[in-house]
């Protein structure tokens, strides 16, 4: 390829990325739910005419992106791409086709230029409600809400209003959910228009030559980066608790060889009659994320990035659950996969791994009930614990990892529900000590009012959480972070099953701090003194854990 042609590819690639970023911004501007606007619990992507991933925005959720990418290939079997016409919009939330649970609804539309299929625009959002039971104590997916098989939401630009009516009748907040669904479709049309304008301006007939070059470059780059990892077979096993009375084992054999990197999860526990199972799409997505975050964190995600990666999980295991397994809380299991990869490669890549994180999994809370006037409310605040420490950098406090979702503003929660936020702050002494400490967890306290703003009936709290049995482990001499807990009126409770809150009740969610990295006695005394001044570290902990003496500064 000539230098001039290479420059053309670079400019075109930057333009395509900007179109993907604009698609992301359009969803945020047009959506109605706080979980979309504020938490950013959605993802967009651009695919080529074959349904291969071409570009993503700067910010996506790994589970969403992986789910959409797998779905594009599956949807070919339902709607052959050569039979699609301009204005068609396909919709589905099938967990085994998309990203693993029913609240995630994906829409996609073909993009035509000069009568020729050139791309697909896709958007997936986690809807505030999809009906069904709010809890991981489900036995089958049928209990978890409305299932939308692959179907055409629009045919040649004409809306299928029957589907909109079915959705509206099966959710608690029909106006909100249907409006968010329409915002997804609007984003697709805008993205399609930008792609057509780009092709018209550049005189290109399609995107295939650009796509092929981008895929090849990305593949070469990730192969070079994987080649920096010592070849060998790395094994790790973890017992996790995706529920206070449930233990499962995750077994990983990671092989690094001349062909690339492969993961085999043979030995992992079988699927369970509890809503924490993972479908293969979700497992694959977090395997890819785990590898790329470790060996190629600045490389773009596209079809070329996954060519050297292979994965296997036995059918019927908790990481490859078969229909009709319940899956609503799949984050409690699937989001452990990146840490398994870090543990497997931690000894050979000590500068790249992080200690265990207190935000694993993402704390997904849904609070539902009725206001005094009978109007229903459903809110879904997201919050998180501390990131694990790295070799030379402290863990970030209150950061979602690995899901890449943001925290909701307190003001939105109080606006969209009758609940009162009494406290939201970092947890002192929660960070795992080390030469570099973990991030601090947070405390989030909610009260159900018992005055004239009291809701009509109980408020149902549904939470997917983690690290409630023990805190995140430190590495290379670092200390563990503080464990998480949930309590109602001072009494500790579990998670996963619905918790009914009455007027006057206060529920406190305390997330875990991240694990530390390295010997705490080697930590910089100036940093210790600053955290004491900020109220994040008690003098007693500084003395007992770090050996800190006030006159050391």
C-alpha positions in Angstrom: 0.0 0.0 0.0 1.3 3.4 -0.9 1.9 6.1 1.7 -0.8 8.2 0.2 -3.3 5.3 0.3 -2.3 4.6 3.8 -3.1 8.2 4.8 -6.5 7.9 3.1 -7.2 4.9 5.2 -6.2 6.7 8.4 -8.5 9.7 7.6 -11.4 7.4 6.6 -11.0 5.4 9.8 -11.0 8.5 12.0 -14.2 9.6 10.2 -15.9 6.3 10.9 -14.9 6.4 14.6 -16.4 9.9 14.8 -19.7 8.6 13.3 -19.8 5.9 15.9 -19.2 8.5 18.7 -22.0 10.6 17.3 -24.3 7.6 17.4 -23.4 7.2 21.1 -24.1 10.9 21.8 -27.5 10.7 20.0 -28.7 7.9 22.2 -27.8 9.9 25.3 -29.5 13.0 24.0 -32.8 11.4 23.0 -33.3 8.6 25.6 -35.7 9.2 28.5 -34.3 6.8 31.2 -31.7 7.9 33.7 -30.1 4.4 33.4 -29.3 5.4 29.7 -28.6 9.1 30.0 -26.7 9.1 33.2 -25.4 5.5 33.7 -24.6 5.1 30.0 -25.9 1.5 30.2 -26.0 1.2 26.4 -23.7 0.7 23.5 -23.6 1.4 19.7 -21.6 0.0 16.9 -21.1 0.0 13.2 -20.8 -3.3 11.2 -19.8 -3.9 7.6 -22.0 -5.4 5.0 -21.1 -8.9 6.2 -22.1 -8.1 9.8 -18.5 -7.9 11.0 -17.6 -5.3 13.7 -16.0 -2.3 12.0 -16.1 0.4 14.7 -17.3 1.2 18.2 -17.6 4.5 20.1 -15.1 5.5 22.6 -17.3 4.3 25.4 -19.1 0.9 25.3 -20.0 -1.9 27.7 -17.9 -5.0 26.8 -20.9 -7.4 27.3 -23.1 -5.3 25.0 -20.5 -5.0 22.3 -19.7 -8.7 22.3 -23.4 -9.6 22.4 -24.3 -7.3 19.4 -21.3 -8.7 17.4 -22.4 -12.3 17.9 -26.0 -11.3 17.2 -25.2 -9.9 13.8 -24.0 -13.3 12.6 -27.0 -15.1 14.1 -29.5 -12.6 12.5 -28.3 -13.7 9.1 -30.2 -16.9 9.6 -33.4 -15.1 10.4 -33.2 -12.3 7.8 -30.7 -13.0 4.9 -28.9 -9.8 4.4 -29.4 -9.8 0.6 -33.2 -9.7 1.3 -33.2 -6.6 3.5 -34.4 -3.3 2.2 -33.8 0.3 3.3 -35.9 1.2 6.3 -36.0 -2.3 7.8 -35.2 -2.4 11.5 -34.6 -5.7 13.3 -35.2 -6.0 17.1 -34.5 -8.7 19.6 -33.6 -9.2 23.3 -33.1 -13.0 23.1 -30.4 -13.7 25.7 -28.9 -16.5 23.6 -28.7 -14.2 20.6 -27.6 -10.9 22.1 -26.0 -10.1 25.4 -27.3 -12.6 27.9 -30.3 -11.1 29.7 -33.7 -9.7 28.7 -33.4 -6.0 29.7 -30.8 -5.6 26.9 -32.7 -4.9 23.7 -30.8 -4.6 20.4 -32.0 -2.9 17.2 -30.1 -2.8 13.9 -30.8 -1.5 10.5 -29.1 -2.0 7.1 -27.4 1.0 5.5 -27.7 1.3 1.7 -25.7 3.6 -0.6 -26.6 3.8 -4.3 -28.9 0.8 -3.9 -26.2 -1.3 -2.4 -25.9 -2.7 1.2 -22.8 -1.2 2.7 -23.1 -1.4 6.5 -25.3 -1.9 9.5 -25.9 0.5 12.4 -26.7 -1.1 15.7 -27.7 0.1 19.2 -28.3 -1.9 22.4 -29.6 -0.4 25.6 -30.4 -1.8 29.0 -34.0 -0.9 29.4 -35.2 0.3 32.8 -37.8 -2.5 32.9 -38.7 -5.5 30.8 -41.4 -6.9 33.1 -41.1 -10.2 34.9 -39.8 -11.0 38.4 -37.2 -8.7 40.0 -34.7 -11.1 41.5 -32.1 -13.7 40.8 -34.2 -16.4 42.6 -35.8 -17.3 39.2 -35.9 -20.9 38.0 -36.3 -20.3 34.3 -35.9 -17.4 31.8 -39.7 -17.3 31.3 -40.0 -15.7 34.8 -37.6 -12.9 33.9 -39.7 -10.7 31.6 -40.7 -10.2 28.0 -38.8 -12.2 25.3 -38.7 -10.6 21.9 -37.5 -13.0 19.2 -35.8 -11.6 16.2 -38.4 -9.7 14.2 -38.8 -6.6 12.1 -39.8 -3.6 14.2 -40.0 -1.5 11.0 -40.5 -2.9 7.5 -39.3 -0.6 4.8 -39.7 2.3 7.1 -43.2 1.4 8.3 -43.5 0.7 12.1 -44.9 -2.6 13.3 -47.1 -1.0 15.9 -48.2 -4.5 17.1 -44.7 -5.0 18.6 -44.7 -1.7 20.3 -48.1 -2.6 21.9 -46.8 -5.9 23.1 -43.9 -4.3 24.7 -46.0 -1.6 26.3 -48.4 -4.2 27.8 -45.6 -6.3 29.4 -43.6 -3.6 31.3 -44.3 -1.5 34.4 -43.4 1.8 32.7 -44.8 1.5 29.2 -44.3 5.1 28.1 -40.7 5.2 29.3 -39.7 1.9 27.7 -41.4 2.5 24.4 -39.9 6.0 24.2 -36.5 4.6 24.8 -37.0 2.0 22.2 -38.0 4.7 19.7 -34.9 6.7 20.6 -32.7 3.7 19.7 -34.3 3.6 16.2 -33.9 7.3 15.8 -30.2 6.9 16.5 -29.9 4.2 13.8 -31.4 6.5 11.1 -29.0 9.3 12.0 -26.0 6.9 11.9 -27.1 5.5 8.5 -27.3 9.1 7.1 -23.8 9.9 8.3 -22.4 6.8 6.7 -24.1 7.6 3.4 -22.8 11.2 3.6 -19.2 9.9 4.2 -19.3 7.6 1.2 -20.8 10.3 -1.0 -18.1 12.8 0.0 -15.2 10.4 -0.5 -16.6 8.9 -3.7 -16.4 5.4 -2.3 -18.9 2.7 -3.3 -18.7 0.8 0.0 -16.7 0.3 3.1 -15.2 -3.2 2.3 -11.7 -2.1 1.3 -11.4 0.1 4.3 -12.8 -2.6 6.5 -10.4 -5.3 5.2 -7.4 -3.0 5.7 -8.4 -2.1 9.3 -9.0 -5.7 10.2 -5.7 -6.8 8.9 -3.8 -4.0 10.7 -5.6 -4.8 13.9 -4.9 -8.5 13.6 -1.2 -7.9 13.0 -1.0 -5.5 16.0 -2.7 -7.9 18.5 -0.6 -10.8 17.3 2.5 -8.8 18.0 1.3 -8.0 21.4 0.3 -11.5 22.3 3.8 -12.6 21.1 5.2 -10.6 24.1 3.4 -13.0 26.5 5.6 -16.0 27.2 4.2 -19.1 25.5 2.8 -21.7 27.8 -0.3 -23.2 29.5 -1.6 -21.2 32.5 -4.3 -22.6 34.8 -6.4 -20.9 37.5 -9.4 -21.9 39.5 -11.7 -19.7 41.6 -14.6 -20.5 43.9 -17.1 -17.6 43.7 -20.4 -16.9 45.4 -23.0 -15.4 43.0 -25.4 -15.4 45.9 -25.1 -15.7 49.6 -25.9 -19.4 49.7 -24.5 -20.5 46.3 -20.9 -21.5 45.4 -19.7 -22.2 41.9 -16.3 -23.0 40.5 -14.7 -21.3 37.5 -11.8 -23.2 36.0 -9.7 -21.6 33.3 -6.9 -23.1 31.2 -5.3 -20.4 29.2 -2.9 -21.4 26.4 -0.6 -18.9 24.7 1.1 -20.3 21.5 2.1 -19.3 18.0 -1.5 -19.3 16.9 -2.6 -16.8 19.5 -4.4 -17.2 22.8 -7.2 -19.7 23.8 -9.3 -20.2 26.8 -10.8 -23.5 28.0 -13.3 -23.4 30.8 -13.7 -27.2 31.2 -14.2 -28.0 34.9 -16.4 -25.0 35.5 -19.6 -25.7 37.5 -22.8 -26.7 35.7 -25.6 -24.2 35.2 -27.9 -23.6 38.2 -31.6 -23.0 38.9 -30.8 -19.4 39.8 -30.7 -16.3 37.7 -26.9 -16.0 37.5 -26.1 -18.2 34.5 -24.1 -16.9 31.5 -24.8 -17.5 27.8 -21.8 -18.1 25.6 -22.0 -14.7 24.0 -21.5 -13.0 27.3 -18.7 -15.3 28.4 -16.9 -14.7 25.1 -17.3 -10.9 25.4 -15.6 -10.8 28.8 -12.9 -13.2 27.7 -12.1 -10.8 24.8 -12.2 -7.8 27.1 -9.9 -9.5 29.6 -7.3 -10.3 27.0 -7.4 -7.0 25.3 -7.3 -5.0 28.5 -4.2 -6.9 29.5 -2.2 -7.2 26.3 -3.6 -4.5 23.9 -5.5 -1.9 26.0 -5.2 0.9 23.4 -6.1 -1.3 20.3 -9.5 -0.7 18.7 -12.1 -3.4 18.9 -13.1 -4.8 15.5 -13.3 -8.0 13.6 -9.5 -8.2 13.3 -8.9 -8.1 17.0 -10.6 -11.4 17.7 -8.9 -13.5 15.0 -6.1 -14.8 17.3 -8.5 -15.6 20.1 -10.3 -18.8 20.8 -12.6 -19.9 23.6 -14.4 -23.0 24.8 -16.9 -23.5 27.6 -18.8 -26.8 28.0 -22.4 -26.7 27.0 -24.6 -26.7 30.1 -21.9 -25.1 32.3 -22.7 -21.9 34.1 -20.6 -20.1 31.5 -22.5 -21.7 28.6 -25.9 -22.1 29.9 -28.6 -23.7 27.8 -32.2 -22.5 27.3 -34.3 -22.0 29.4 -31.8 -21.3 32.1 -32.5 -18.1 34.2 -29.9 -15.4 33.3 -31.0 -12.1 34.6 -28.1 -11.6 37.0 -25.4 -13.1 34.7 -23.0 -10.2 35.7 -22.5 -12.0 39.1 -20.6 -14.8 37.3 -19.5 -13.5 33.9 -17.7 -10.4 35.1 -15.3 -12.5 37.0 -13.7 -13.7 33.7 -11.2 -10.8 33.3 -9.9 -11.4 36.8 -9.4 -15.0 36.0 -7.2 -14.0 33.1 -5.3 -11.5 35.3 -4.7 -14.3 37.9 -3.5 -16.7 35.2 -1.0 -14.3 33.7 -0.1 -12.3 36.8 3.2 -13.9 37.4 4.5 -13.4 33.8 2.9 -9.9 33.4 3.3 -8.3 36.8 3.5 -4.8 35.5 0.1 -5.1 33.7 -2.2 -6.9 36.1 -4.3 -5.2 38.8 -5.4 -6.6 42.2 -8.9 -7.7 42.6 -11.6 -5.0 42.4 -14.4 -4.2 44.8 -16.8 -3.3 42.0 -16.9 -6.8 40.7 -19.5 -7.4 39.6 -21.2 -4.1 38.9 -23.7 -3.4 41.7 -27.0 -3.3 39.8 -29.9 -2.1 41.9 -33.5 -1.9 40.9 -36.1 -0.2 43.2 -39.7 -0.4 42.3 -43.1 0.5 43.8 -45.9 2.9 43.5 -46.2 6.5 44.5 -49.0 7.6 46.9 -51.1 8.6 43.8 -50.7 5.1 42.4 -48.2 5.9 39.7 -45.6 3.2 39.3 -41.9 4.0 39.6 -38.8 1.9 38.7 -35.3 3.3 39.2 -32.0 1.6 38.6 -29.1 3.4 40.3 -25.7 1.9 39.5 -22.8 2.1 42.0 -19.5 0.5 42.5 -16.5 -0.3 44.6 -12.8 0.4 44.4 -10.6 -0.7 41.5 -7.7 -2.9 42.4 -4.2 -1.3 42.7 -1.6 -1.6 40.0 2.2 -1.9 40.4 2.8 1.8 40.3 -0.7 3.4 40.6 -3.3 3.4 43.3 -6.7 1.9 42.5 -9.4 4.4 41.4 -12.2 4.8 44.0 -15.9 4.0 43.3 -15.3 2.9 39.7 -17.3 0.3 37.8 -15.2 -2.5 36.5 -15.2 -4.3 34.2 -18.6 -3.3 32.8 -17.8 0.4 32.1 -21.0 1.9 33.4 -21.3 5.3 35.2 -22.9 6.1 38.6 -26.3 7.8 38.6 -26.7 11.3 40.1 -28.4 11.3 43.4 -30.7 14.1 42.1 -32.1 11.8 39.4 -32.9 9.1 41.8 -34.8 11.4 44.1 -36.6 13.0 41.2 -37.8 9.8 39.6 -38.9 8.0 42.9 -40.2 9.0 46.3 -37.0 7.6 47.9 -34.5 9.8 49.9 -30.7 9.4 49.6 -29.4 9.9 53.1 -25.7 9.3 52.3 -23.4 8.7 49.4 -19.7 8.8 50.2 -16.4 7.0 50.1 -15.9 4.4 52.8 -12.9 5.3 55.0 -10.4 2.4 55.6 -12.0 0.3 52.9 -9.1 0.3 50.4 -6.7 -2.6 50.5 -3.3 -1.4 51.8 -0.2 -1.7 49.7 2.7 0.2 48.3 -0.1 1.2 46.0 -3.5 0.9 47.7 -6.7 -0.2 46.2 -9.6 2.2 45.4 -12.0 3.1 48.2 -15.5 1.6 48.2 -18.6 3.7 48.8 -21.6 3.8 51.2 -25.0 4.4 49.7 -27.9 4.8 52.1 -31.6 5.1 51.0 -34.6 5.8 53.2 -38.2 5.2 52.4 -40.1 8.2 53.6 -42.9 7.8 56.2 -44.6 11.1 55.7 -47.0 12.4 53.1 -44.5 11.4 50.4 -44.5 7.7 51.5 -45.1 5.3 48.7 -48.3 3.2 48.4 -47.2 -0.2 49.6 -43.7 -1.7 49.9 -40.7 -0.7 47.8 -39.0 -3.8 46.2 -35.2 -3.7 46.2 -33.6 -6.1 43.8 -29.8 -6.1 43.9 -27.0 -8.0 42.1 -23.8 -7.5 44.2 -20.6 -9.2 45.1 -17.7 -9.4 47.6 -20.0 -9.8 50.5 -18.3 -12.8 51.9 -14.7 -11.6 51.7 -13.0 -8.6 50.3 -11.0 -8.4 47.1 -7.6 -9.9 47.3 -4.4 -7.9 47.2 -1.4 -9.2 45.2 2.4 -9.2 45.6 2.1 -8.4 49.3 -0.8 -6.1 49.1 -3.7 -6.4 51.6 -7.3 -7.3 50.9 -9.9 -4.6 50.5 -12.8 -4.4 52.9 -15.7 -6.7 52.2 -19.1 -5.4 51.0 -22.4 -5.5 52.9 -26.1 -4.7 52.7 -28.2 -3.9 55.8 -31.7 -2.9 56.5 -32.2 -0.8 59.7 -28.8 -2.0 60.9 -29.4 -5.7 60.2 -27.2 -7.3 57.5 -29.1 -9.0 54.7 -28.3 -10.9 51.6 -28.8 -10.0 47.9 -30.3 -11.5 44.8 -33.8 -12.1 46.3 -36.3 -9.2 46.4 -36.1 -7.2 49.7 -39.4 -5.4 50.7 -38.9 -2.0 52.3 -41.5 -0.3 54.3 -42.0 3.4 55.1 -39.3 4.5 57.6 -36.9 1.7 56.6 -33.3 2.6 55.7 -31.1 0.4 53.5 -27.4 0.8 53.4 -25.2 -0.6 50.6 -21.5 -0.7 51.3 -19.3 -1.7 48.4 -15.9 -3.3 48.8 -12.5 -1.5 48.5 -10.0 -2.7 45.9 -7.1 -5.0 46.8 -3.7 -3.5 47.4 -0.4 -4.1 45.4 2.9 -4.5 47.2 4.2 -4.2 50.8 2.1 -1.5 52.7 5.2 -0.6 54.7 6.8 0.8 51.5 4.0 3.2 50.8 4.9 6.9 50.4 4.3 8.6 53.7 3.1 11.8 52.1 0.2 9.9 50.5 -0.7 8.4 53.8 -0.8 11.8 55.5 -3.0 13.2 52.8 -5.5 10.4 53.1 -5.6 10.9 56.9 -6.3 14.6 56.3 -9.1 13.8 53.8 -10.8 11.5 56.3 -10.2 8.4 54.1 -7.7 6.7 56.3 -8.0 6.6 60.1 -4.9 7.3 62.2 -5.2 3.9 63.8 -5.2 2.1 60.4 -2.3 4.2 59.2 -0.3 3.2 62.3 -1.2 -0.5 62.4 -1.2 -1.3 58.7 1.3 1.1 57.2 3.5 1.7 60.3 2.9 5.4 59.8 4.3 7.9 62.3 2.9 11.5 62.0 6.4 13.0 62.2 7.4 10.9 59.2 6.3 13.7 56.9 
